[in-house]
Amino acid sequence: MTTVTDLTADEARRVILRAQGLIGADVRKGGVRGMLRRLGAVQLDTISVLARSHELVAYARLGAVGRPAVERAYWHDPAQSFEYWCHAACILPIEHWPLYAFRRRAYRDRRYRWHEVPDSVDKLLQQVRDSGPLTTSDVGGAKNGGPWWDWSDSKIGLEWLLDIGEIACVRRVGWRRVYDLTERVVPADSLADDLSDEECIVLLAAIAGRSLGVANRTDLLDFLRLKGKYAAMLDQALLSGAAGLAPVKVAGWPAKKGHANAWADPQALESEPRGRHRTTLLSPFDSLIWHRGRTERVFGFKYQLELYVPKEKRVHGYFTMPVLAGGRLIGRVDPAREGTTLVARQVHLEPGLSPAKWADALRDALWSAAEWVGCDSVRVERTDPPELAPLLTTPQP
């Protein structure tokens, strides 16, 4: 009979923070590349307020590592990572290429994702073969001139070839993907590793479990964006033990009476998480808070990104960044930049928390981020509660 480990909600939260590289000194080993391999995936996004999300994820864990150094660590020659679909469009360790064969096969079978695949796709592949590496600007541009989703046939074709694995992206230039033949940029041993769908899901479930530390079924499915037959494969991998994750029961998490309600990385359970907690702003696309239901379950923090909410209906702001301090989410900041000033358009402390107790942490988060992005001052426009404002505008000595 499988032993189920009981965890308090606080114990689970600390295991999660350590797994995510946000508590302890040893989690900084290996720099950005080590961080990517611990997380398993780092989400990409086009929006840049203080910095792009994949840079913010590194900053949150490693501190003021230079932004050019972050870029070099992700995209370098030889390739250290590649871009593909995990939780969303993500940077993934290059050695994980074989694990996404199930998704490449699914796209090939479907021959459609967001757009119809153009008839010219074979000619486009030949162009990459003959003239690559190349970007969309080398084949006529990415847009037809309409909204952001109004892609040119060349862009649709390149993305389709990326989806099915004929080409790969292992570096960017000026935020543009550079496409090349997979066989030229993915190591030969990874290309030769032909995994079945079931093998892919088993290995990815283990990676997701290690990255999340403690996770229920919904968390794991969300990490990998699995459904249908692939969700069933994940269930089998968990129940059979093939994924190598241990059943746990976390107090306060939804559960059937007498049953485990989550899974954990067994190694993460072997020792008590120790060390200093990070105090930092978090990207809305940080894997610590990917799943909003999980964020509320683990931290008691209700979070919505209001990018797509009409301006007059926003509560916390356009690009609200949660503030992590002392192992909890203590508030949120809506940042902007004006020259060398970091502007905190809104700062909200979580209800019930004392401004006197938590102001230093909020101030540290703001000023550290400002220094990292090259700002030498901070302006706070609005706070909740109001008495917080004068406590945030002067850096600590």
C-alpha positions as CSV (number, residue, x, y, z in Angstrom):
1,M,0.0,0.0,0.0
2,T,1.3,3.4,-1.0
3,T,2.2,5.7,1.9
4,V,0.6,9.1,1.8
5,T,2.6,12.0,3.4
6,D,0.6,14.6,5.4
7,L,1.7,18.2,4.9
8,T,0.4,21.4,6.5
9,A,-0.4,24.2,4.1
10,D,2.6,26.1,5.3
11,E,4.9,23.1,4.8
12,A,3.6,22.7,1.2
13,R,4.1,26.4,0.5
14,R,7.7,26.2,1.6
15,V,8.4,23.2,-0.5
16,I,6.8,25.0,-3.5
17,L,8.9,28.1,-2.9
18,R,12.2,26.1,-2.7
19,A,11.3,24.1,-5.8
20,Q,10.6,27.3,-7.6
21,G,14.0,28.7,-6.6
22,L,12.6,31.4,-4.2
23,I,14.0,30.2,-0.9
24,G,17.5,29.1,0.1
25,A,21.0,29.8,-1.1
26,D,21.6,26.7,-3.2
27,V,18.8,27.5,-5.6
28,R,21.1,30.1,-7.3
29,K,23.6,27.5,-8.4
30,G,24.1,27.3,-12.1
31,G,22.8,30.8,-12.7
32,V,20.2,31.4,-15.4
33,R,20.8,28.0,-17.0
34,G,20.5,26.2,-13.7
35,M,17.3,28.1,-13.0
36,L,15.8,27.1,-16.4
37,R,16.5,23.5,-15.7
38,R,15.0,23.7,-12.2
39,L,11.8,25.4,-13.5
40,G,11.6,23.2,-16.6
41,A,10.0,26.0,-18.6
42,V,10.1,29.8,-18.6
43,Q,7.2,31.5,-20.3
44,L,7.7,34.1,-23.0
45,D,5.5,37.1,-23.6
46,T,5.7,40.2,-25.8
47,I,4.8,42.7,-23.1
48,S,7.7,44.7,-21.6
49,V,7.0,47.1,-18.8
50,L,10.0,46.9,-16.6
51,A,11.5,44.1,-18.6
52,R,10.3,41.1,-20.6
53,S,8.8,38.3,-18.5
54,H,11.6,35.8,-19.1
55,E,14.1,38.4,-17.7
56,L,11.8,39.1,-14.8
57,V,11.7,35.4,-13.9
58,A,15.5,35.2,-13.7
59,Y,15.6,38.5,-11.7
60,A,13.1,37.2,-9.2
61,R,15.3,34.2,-8.4
62,L,18.9,35.4,-9.0
63,G,18.8,39.1,-8.2
64,A,20.4,41.8,-10.3
65,V,21.9,39.6,-13.0
66,G,22.5,41.7,-16.1
67,R,19.8,41.5,-18.7
68,P,22.3,40.8,-21.5
69,A,23.7,37.9,-19.4
70,V,20.1,36.6,-19.1
71,E,19.7,36.7,-22.9
72,R,23.0,35.0,-23.5
73,A,22.2,32.2,-21.1
74,Y,18.9,31.4,-22.8
75,W,20.1,31.8,-26.4
76,H,23.7,31.0,-27.1
77,D,25.8,29.1,-29.6
78,P,25.7,26.1,-29.1
79,A,22.0,26.2,-28.2
80,Q,21.2,25.8,-24.5
81,S,17.5,26.1,-25.0
82,F,14.7,26.1,-27.6
83,E,11.2,27.6,-27.8
84,Y,8.1,25.5,-27.9
85,W,4.7,25.0,-26.4
86,C,4.5,23.9,-22.8
87,H,2.3,25.9,-20.4
88,A,2.4,28.5,-23.2
89,A,5.1,29.7,-25.5
90,C,8.2,28.9,-23.4
91,I,11.9,28.7,-23.3
92,L,12.8,25.0,-22.6
93,P,16.1,23.2,-21.9
94,I,17.5,21.9,-25.2
95,E,17.7,18.4,-23.8
96,H,14.0,18.4,-23.4
97,W,13.5,18.4,-27.2
98,P,12.5,14.7,-27.4
99,L,9.8,15.1,-24.7
100,Y,7.6,17.2,-26.9
101,A,7.4,14.7,-29.7
102,F,3.8,14.0,-28.6
103,R,2.8,17.6,-29.3
104,R,4.7,17.8,-32.6
105,R,2.9,14.7,-33.8
106,A,-0.5,16.1,-32.7
107,Y,0.0,19.3,-34.6
108,R,1.1,17.4,-37.7
109,D,-2.0,15.2,-37.6
110,R,-4.3,18.2,-37.1
111,R,-2.7,20.5,-39.7
112,Y,-4.3,23.5,-38.2
113,R,-3.9,25.6,-35.1
114,W,-4.8,29.3,-35.3
115,H,-4.6,29.6,-39.0
116,E,-5.0,27.5,-42.1
117,V,-1.6,26.2,-43.2
118,P,-0.7,27.8,-46.6
119,D,0.1,25.7,-49.6
120,S,3.5,27.4,-49.9
121,V,4.8,25.7,-46.7
122,D,7.0,23.2,-48.6
123,K,8.7,26.1,-50.5
124,L,9.2,27.9,-47.2
125,L,10.9,24.9,-45.7
126,Q,13.2,24.7,-48.7
127,Q,14.0,28.4,-48.3
128,V,15.1,27.7,-44.7
129,R,17.1,24.7,-45.9
130,D,18.9,26.8,-48.5
131,S,19.2,30.2,-46.8
132,G,18.6,29.7,-43.1
133,P,18.9,30.6,-40.4
134,L,16.3,33.4,-41.1
135,T,13.6,35.5,-39.5
136,T,10.2,36.5,-40.8
137,S,11.7,39.7,-42.2
138,D,13.8,37.6,-44.6
139,V,10.7,36.0,-46.1
140,G,8.4,39.1,-46.4
141,G,7.5,40.0,-42.9
142,A,5.1,38.6,-40.2
143,K,2.0,40.8,-40.8
144,N,-0.5,41.4,-43.4
145,G,-1.2,44.9,-42.1
146,G,-4.2,44.1,-39.9
147,P,-4.5,43.2,-36.2
148,W,-1.7,41.3,-34.4
149,W,-3.2,38.0,-35.4
150,D,-3.4,38.9,-39.1
151,W,-0.3,36.9,-39.9
152,S,1.3,36.7,-43.4
153,D,1.4,33.3,-45.1
154,S,5.2,33.3,-44.4
155,K,4.7,33.8,-40.7
156,I,1.9,31.1,-40.6
157,G,4.1,28.7,-42.5
158,L,7.2,29.2,-40.3
159,E,5.1,28.8,-37.1
160,W,3.6,25.6,-38.5
161,L,7.0,24.2,-39.4
162,L,8.1,25.1,-35.8
163,D,5.0,23.3,-34.4
164,I,5.7,20.1,-36.2
165,G,9.4,20.2,-35.6
166,E,10.8,20.6,-39.1
167,I,12.4,23.9,-37.9
168,A,13.4,25.1,-34.5
169,C,14.0,28.4,-32.7
170,V,17.1,28.4,-30.4
171,R,17.9,32.1,-30.4
172,R,16.3,35.5,-31.0
173,V,17.6,38.8,-32.5
174,G,15.8,41.9,-31.4
175,W,13.0,39.9,-30.0
176,R,12.5,38.2,-33.4
177,R,12.6,34.4,-33.6
178,V,15.5,33.0,-35.7
179,Y,14.3,29.9,-37.5
180,D,16.6,27.1,-38.7
181,L,16.4,23.5,-39.7
182,T,16.0,21.4,-36.6
183,E,18.8,19.0,-37.7
184,R,21.2,22.0,-37.7
185,V,20.5,23.3,-34.2
186,V,19.2,20.4,-32.0
187,P,21.9,17.9,-30.8
188,A,21.9,14.7,-32.8
189,D,21.4,12.5,-29.7
190,S,18.2,14.4,-28.9
191,L,16.9,14.1,-32.5
192,A,17.6,10.4,-32.4
193,D,15.6,9.9,-29.2
194,D,12.2,8.8,-30.5
195,L,9.7,8.6,-27.6
196,S,6.2,7.4,-27.6
197,D,3.4,9.7,-26.4
198,E,3.2,7.8,-23.1
199,E,6.9,8.1,-22.5
200,C,6.8,11.9,-23.2
201,I,4.0,12.4,-20.7
202,V,5.7,10.3,-18.0
203,L,8.9,12.3,-18.3
204,L,7.1,15.7,-18.5
205,A,5.0,14.8,-15.5
206,A,8.1,14.2,-13.5
207,I,9.6,17.6,-14.6
208,A,6.4,19.4,-13.8
209,G,6.2,17.8,-10.4
210,R,9.8,18.7,-9.5
211,S,9.3,22.3,-10.7
212,L,6.1,22.8,-8.8
213,G,7.3,20.9,-5.7
214,V,3.8,20.1,-4.5
215,A,0.9,20.0,-7.0
216,N,-2.5,18.6,-7.5
217,R,-3.7,17.1,-10.8
218,T,-5.1,20.4,-12.0
219,D,-1.7,22.1,-11.4
220,L,0.1,19.4,-13.4
221,L,-2.3,19.5,-16.3
222,D,-2.0,23.3,-16.3
223,F,1.8,23.3,-16.3
224,L,1.8,21.1,-19.4
225,R,-1.6,22.2,-20.9
226,L,-2.7,18.6,-21.3
227,K,-6.3,17.4,-22.1
228,G,-8.1,14.4,-23.6
229,K,-6.0,11.3,-24.1
230,Y,-2.9,13.1,-22.8
231,A,-4.6,13.9,-19.5
232,A,-5.5,10.3,-19.2
233,M,-1.8,9.4,-19.8
234,L,-0.8,11.8,-17.0
235,D,-3.4,10.1,-14.6
236,Q,-1.9,6.7,-15.4
237,A,1.6,8.0,-14.9
238,L,0.6,9.3,-11.4
239,L,-1.3,6.3,-10.3
240,S,1.2,3.7,-11.5
241,G,4.1,5.6,-9.9
242,A,5.9,5.9,-13.3
243,A,6.1,9.7,-12.9
244,G,8.1,9.2,-9.7
245,L,6.0,11.6,-7.7
246,A,4.8,10.8,-4.2
247,P,1.1,11.1,-3.1
248,V,0.6,13.7,-0.3
249,K,-2.3,15.1,1.6
250,V,-2.1,18.9,2.0
251,A,-4.3,20.3,4.8
252,G,-6.9,22.7,3.5
253,W,-6.5,21.7,-0.2
254,P,-9.7,20.1,-1.7
255,A,-9.7,16.4,-1.2
256,K,-11.9,13.3,-1.1
257,K,-12.0,11.9,2.4
258,G,-9.1,9.5,3.1
259,H,-7.4,10.2,-0.2
260,A,-4.3,12.0,-1.3
261,N,-5.0,15.4,-2.8
262,A,-1.7,16.2,-4.4
263,W,1.7,14.9,-5.6
264,A,5.2,15.9,-4.6
265,D,8.7,15.4,-5.6
266,P,10.0,12.8,-3.1
267,Q,13.4,14.5,-2.9
268,A,11.7,17.8,-1.9
269,L,10.1,16.0,1.0
270,E,13.4,14.7,2.4
271,S,14.6,17.9,4.0
272,E,13.1,21.0,5.5
273,P,13.3,24.1,3.2
274,R,15.7,26.5,4.8
275,G,17.4,29.8,3.9
276,R,16.4,33.3,3.1
277,H,13.2,34.1,1.3
278,R,13.4,36.2,-1.8
279,T,11.8,39.7,-1.6
280,T,10.8,40.6,-5.2
281,L,8.3,41.7,-7.7
282,L,7.0,38.8,-9.8
283,S,6.1,38.7,-13.4
284,P,2.4,37.9,-14.1
285,F,3.7,35.1,-16.2
286,D,6.0,33.6,-13.5
287,S,5.5,29.9,-13.0
288,L,5.0,30.4,-9.3
289,I,1.6,32.0,-10.1
290,W,0.7,30.5,-13.5
291,H,-2.5,28.9,-12.3
292,R,-4.6,31.4,-10.5
293,G,-6.6,28.8,-8.6
294,R,-3.3,27.4,-7.3
295,T,-2.1,30.9,-6.4
296,E,-5.2,31.4,-4.2
297,R,-4.9,27.8,-2.8
298,V,-1.2,28.2,-1.8
299,F,-1.0,31.8,-0.9
300,G,-4.6,33.0,-0.2
301,F,-4.0,35.5,-3.0
302,K,-6.7,36.3,-5.5
303,Y,-5.0,37.5,-8.7
304,Q,-6.2,38.6,-12.1
305,L,-4.0,40.2,-14.8
306,E,-6.0,43.2,-16.0
307,L,-4.2,43.7,-19.3
308,Y,-7.4,42.9,-21.2
309,V,-9.8,44.5,-18.8
310,P,-11.1,47.9,-20.0
311,K,-9.2,50.7,-18.3
312,E,-12.1,52.1,-16.4
313,K,-12.9,48.7,-14.9
314,R,-9.4,47.9,-13.7
315,V,-8.9,47.6,-10.0
316,H,-5.2,47.1,-9.5
317,G,-3.7,48.2,-12.9
318,Y,-2.5,47.2,-16.3
319,F,0.5,45.0,-15.5
320,T,0.0,44.3,-11.8
321,M,3.0,42.4,-10.4
322,P,2.6,40.5,-7.1
323,V,5.1,41.2,-4.4
324,L,6.7,38.2,-2.7
325,A,8.2,38.7,0.8
326,G,8.7,36.4,3.7
327,G,7.4,33.4,1.7
328,R,4.0,35.0,1.1
329,L,2.4,37.3,-1.5
330,I,2.0,40.6,0.5
331,G,0.7,43.0,-2.2
332,R,0.8,44.1,-5.8
333,V,2.3,46.9,-7.8
334,D,1.3,48.4,-11.1
335,P,4.7,49.6,-12.5
336,A,5.7,51.9,-15.3
337,R,8.9,53.8,-16.3
338,E,9.4,57.4,-17.1
339,G,13.0,58.0,-18.1
340,T,15.1,56.9,-15.1
341,T,12.2,56.9,-12.7
342,L,10.3,53.7,-11.8
343,V,6.7,54.8,-11.3
344,A,4.5,52.7,-9.0
345,R,1.1,53.8,-10.3
346,Q,-0.7,51.8,-7.7
347,V,0.7,49.8,-4.7
348,H,-1.8,47.6,-2.8
349,L,-1.0,45.9,0.4
350,E,-3.0,42.8,1.1
351,P,-6.0,43.3,3.4
352,G,-5.2,42.7,7.1
353,L,-1.4,43.3,6.7
354,S,0.2,46.1,8.7
355,P,1.9,48.9,6.7
356,A,4.4,49.4,9.5
357,K,5.4,45.7,9.3
358,W,5.5,45.2,5.6
359,A,6.5,48.6,4.2
360,D,10.2,47.8,4.3
361,A,9.6,44.7,2.1
362,L,7.5,46.7,-0.4
363,R,10.1,49.4,-0.5
364,D,12.9,46.9,-1.0
365,A,11.0,45.2,-3.9
366,L,10.4,48.6,-5.6
367,W,13.9,50.0,-5.2
368,S,15.7,46.8,-6.1
369,A,13.7,46.5,-9.3
370,A,14.4,50.1,-10.1
371,E,18.1,49.7,-9.7
372,W,18.1,46.5,-11.8
373,V,16.4,48.3,-14.8
374,G,18.6,51.4,-14.5
375,C,16.3,53.7,-12.6
376,D,17.6,56.0,-9.9
377,S,14.3,57.1,-8.4
378,V,10.9,55.8,-7.5
379,R,7.7,57.7,-7.6
380,V,4.6,56.2,-5.9
381,E,1.3,57.7,-7.2
382,R,-1.3,55.8,-5.2
383,T,-1.3,53.4,-2.3
384,D,-3.8,51.3,-0.5
385,P,-3.8,52.0,2.4
386,P,-2.9,55.6,1.9
387,E,-0.5,55.8,4.9
388,L,1.8,53.4,3.0
389,A,2.9,56.0,0.5
390,P,5.5,58.0,2.5
391,L,7.1,54.8,3.7
392,L,8.1,53.7,0.1
393,T,9.7,56.7,-1.6
394,T,13.1,56.7,0.1
395,P,15.6,53.8,-0.4
396,Q,17.0,52.0,2.6
397,P,20.4,53.3,3.7
